[in-house]
């Protein structure tokens, strides 16, 4: 069955129509309504922005999602998508590209080809899982990266695992690790959700959340994270 068309009305989001702007304007993300997707964004990479130029050929970590397919549709420029070791350079001619659940993948801007921008639609399948990819996860993940990147901090593994677990995202382990996907999930739950929470790591923060009420509802689903939602609601 064909998916419903993307809404043509102006992008909207829970926080008064303000987009998520990361890396001082290098990346802009706007929410678009889509009735059959857990999230749907229009993402704009400013390829000539100094911060993206500074990142150069660095790629984000390989990861996978157990419960949700992801979809990419390039509107302008090119986008690299690596899935299970195979890189594909997407253009508008590819239409909507699907990354199936459990696939090891990552996406990133292409090598410098003179283009100014890459603009694409990123969306994910709906799911009943409490831990899932959605607007709350992405606003916090972009916010955390922004904080680390612009302030010269080091990435904190426990913070990453806490956030990734809440977004049902898990780091890909080497292919030779037995039952690598399941081991990664267990590792993230134990370190990110359980131990991380006991040490004060939250998956979501008010300052980065586009919908703080939903973030609190999500944290209420875990007995380890429940205290963050209760305390934060009283702030």
Secondary structure, DSSP 4 states (H G I P E B T S, - for coil): -PPPPPP-SPP--TTTTPPEEEGGGTEEEEE---TTEEEEEEEEEETTSHHHHHHTT--PPPEE-SS--EEEEEEES-EEEEETTEEEEE-GGG-EEEE-TT--EEEEEPS--S-SEEEEEEEEE----SS--SHHHHHHHHHHHHHHHHHTPPP-HHHHHHHHHHTT-EEPPPTTSTTHHHHHHHHHIIIIIIIHHHTT--S--GGG-S-HHHHHHHHTTSTTTHHHHHHHHT-
